[in-house]
Amino acid sequence: MSDPDWHAPEQIMWEGRFITAKTRGKWEYVGRARGINAAVILAIDEDADGPHVLLVDQYRVPLGRRCIELPAGLVGDQEEGEEATLAAARELEEETGYFPARLESLGQFYSSPGMVSESFTLFRAHGLAKTGDGGGVEDEDIHVHRVPIAGIADQITLWREQGYAMDVKLLLLLGAGMIA
């Protein structure tokens, strides 16, 4: 059985600089404005102590608290037609202070498809070089974390106990096999 509203015309209810609220029949959802997409970066730094993953935390207004996340950013928010790999490299360096020698696309994903039409491209960063402190731009107040992969589950548990929100994409680090 199919819902006749699946194919109803899409209507824009409200549009801001970055998001658009839409309806399609009885369905309500949000999407990115102006065709903006996102890039998420899985950055693993190797050294003598073993592999470490780069994570960030920042205050997220919709959650009312800081959230632990993979580095990420918008593609095309400043320049229409921007290449996703260029945006991913830029965002990784801005947020973490590391620049990748190479980015590998792991595919397109949807974080909350029942409510948001936004997709993101997940990139694996290779050959990281430290270029600065990170922390984002302007008023982002991003904190950088370099966490040993062997201890990621314990660190996530600790952050949860401390009241941090956890981005669903952290599940990649807990068992999807993408970090191997």
C-alpha positions as CSV (number, residue, x, y, z in Angstrom):
1,M,0.0,0.0,0.0
2,S,1.3,3.4,-0.9
3,D,0.5,6.8,0.7
4,P,-1.0,9.2,-1.9
5,D,0.8,12.0,-0.2
6,W,4.2,10.5,-1.2
7,H,3.8,12.1,-4.6
8,A,1.9,15.3,-3.6
9,P,3.5,18.5,-4.7
10,E,6.2,19.9,-2.4
11,Q,5.3,23.2,-0.8
12,I,7.8,25.6,0.9
13,M,6.3,26.9,4.2
14,W,9.3,28.9,5.2
15,E,12.8,29.5,3.9
16,G,15.8,30.9,5.8
17,R,19.4,31.4,4.9
18,F,20.4,27.7,5.5
19,I,17.2,25.7,5.9
20,T,13.8,25.3,4.3
21,A,10.6,24.0,6.0
22,K,8.5,22.0,3.5
23,T,5.3,20.0,3.3
24,R,4.2,17.3,0.9
25,G,0.6,16.4,1.6
26,K,0.5,15.6,5.3
27,W,4.3,15.2,5.6
28,E,6.4,17.9,7.2
29,Y,10.2,18.1,6.9
30,V,13.2,20.3,6.7
31,G,15.9,20.5,4.0
32,R,18.9,22.6,3.2
33,A,18.3,25.9,1.3
34,R,19.8,26.7,-2.0
35,G,21.0,23.1,-2.7
36,I,23.6,23.2,0.1
37,N,24.9,19.8,1.2
38,A,27.2,18.7,4.0
39,A,30.6,17.0,4.2
40,V,31.5,14.9,7.2
41,I,35.1,13.8,7.7
42,L,36.4,10.6,9.4
43,A,40.0,11.7,10.2
44,I,42.3,9.1,11.7
45,D,45.8,10.2,12.7
46,E,48.5,7.5,13.0
47,D,51.6,7.9,15.2
48,A,53.8,5.7,17.4
49,D,51.1,5.5,20.0
50,G,48.6,4.0,17.4
51,P,45.7,5.4,15.6
52,H,43.7,8.4,17.0
53,V,40.4,9.8,15.6
54,L,39.9,13.5,15.5
55,L,36.6,14.6,17.0
56,V,35.2,18.0,17.8
57,D,32.6,19.4,20.2
58,Q,30.6,22.6,19.9
59,Y,27.5,24.1,21.4
60,R,24.4,23.2,19.4
61,V,21.5,25.6,20.0
62,P,18.8,23.1,19.0
63,L,20.1,20.7,21.7
64,G,20.9,23.3,24.3
65,R,24.3,21.8,25.0
66,R,27.7,20.8,23.6
67,C,27.8,17.9,21.1
68,I,30.6,15.5,20.3
69,E,30.9,15.1,16.5
70,L,33.0,14.1,13.6
71,P,34.4,17.2,11.9
72,A,31.9,18.5,9.3
73,G,30.8,21.5,7.4
74,L,28.6,22.8,4.6
75,V,29.3,22.4,0.9
76,G,28.3,25.4,-1.2
77,D,27.2,27.7,1.6
78,Q,29.6,30.4,0.5
79,E,30.3,29.4,-3.1
80,E,27.7,27.8,-5.3
81,G,28.9,24.7,-7.0
82,E,31.8,24.2,-4.6
83,E,33.4,20.7,-4.8
84,A,32.6,18.6,-1.8
85,T,36.3,17.4,-1.4
86,L,37.5,21.0,-1.3
87,A,34.9,21.9,1.4
88,A,35.8,18.8,3.4
89,A,39.5,19.6,3.4
90,R,38.7,23.3,4.3
91,E,36.3,22.3,7.1
92,L,38.7,19.7,8.6
93,E,41.5,22.2,8.7
94,E,39.3,25.0,10.2
95,E,37.8,22.8,12.8
96,T,40.7,20.6,13.8
97,G,43.9,22.2,12.6
98,Y,44.7,19.2,10.4
99,F,44.9,19.1,6.6
100,P,44.5,15.9,4.6
101,A,46.9,14.8,1.8
102,R,44.0,12.9,0.3
103,L,40.2,12.5,0.9
104,E,38.3,9.3,0.0
105,S,34.6,9.4,-0.5
106,L,32.8,6.7,1.5
107,G,29.4,7.6,0.1
108,Q,26.3,9.7,0.6
109,F,24.3,9.2,3.8
110,Y,21.1,10.7,5.4
111,S,21.2,11.4,9.2
112,S,17.4,11.6,10.0
113,P,15.4,10.7,6.8
114,G,12.0,10.8,8.6
115,M,12.4,14.5,9.3
116,V,15.2,16.0,7.2
117,S,16.0,15.6,3.5
118,E,19.6,16.7,4.0
119,S,22.3,14.4,2.9
120,F,26.0,14.4,3.7
121,T,29.0,12.9,2.0
122,L,31.3,11.0,4.3
123,F,35.0,11.4,3.6
124,R,37.9,9.4,5.0
125,A,40.9,11.7,5.4
126,H,44.4,10.2,4.8
127,G,47.9,11.6,5.3
128,L,47.0,14.2,8.0
129,A,49.4,17.1,8.6
130,K,49.0,19.4,11.6
131,T,48.7,23.0,10.4
132,G,47.3,24.8,13.4
133,D,45.1,24.6,16.5
134,G,41.7,24.4,14.8
135,G,38.7,25.6,16.7
136,G,36.7,26.9,13.8
137,V,36.1,30.4,12.5
138,E,34.6,33.5,14.1
139,D,32.3,32.5,17.0
140,E,32.2,28.7,16.5
141,D,34.0,27.8,19.8
142,I,35.0,24.3,18.6
143,H,37.1,22.1,20.9
144,V,39.3,19.5,19.2
145,H,39.7,16.0,20.7
146,R,42.3,13.5,19.5
147,V,41.1,10.2,20.9
148,P,42.9,6.8,20.7
149,I,40.7,4.5,18.7
150,A,41.3,1.6,21.2
151,G,39.6,3.8,23.9
152,I,36.8,5.4,21.9
153,A,33.9,3.4,23.5
154,D,35.1,4.3,27.0
155,Q,35.6,8.0,26.0
156,I,32.1,8.2,24.5
157,T,30.7,6.7,27.7
158,L,32.6,9.3,29.8
159,W,31.3,12.2,27.6
160,R,27.8,10.9,27.9
161,E,28.1,10.8,31.7
162,Q,29.4,14.4,31.6
163,G,26.2,15.5,29.7
164,Y,27.5,15.9,26.2
165,A,25.1,15.1,23.3
166,M,26.4,12.5,20.8
167,D,26.0,12.9,17.1
168,V,24.6,9.7,15.6
169,K,27.6,9.5,13.2
170,L,29.8,8.5,16.1
171,L,28.2,5.0,15.7
172,L,30.7,4.7,12.8
173,L,33.5,4.5,15.4
174,L,31.7,1.8,17.5
175,G,31.2,-0.9,14.9
176,A,30.5,-0.2,11.3
177,G,34.0,-1.2,10.2
178,M,34.8,2.0,8.4
179,I,37.8,2.9,10.6
180,A,39.8,-0.2,9.6
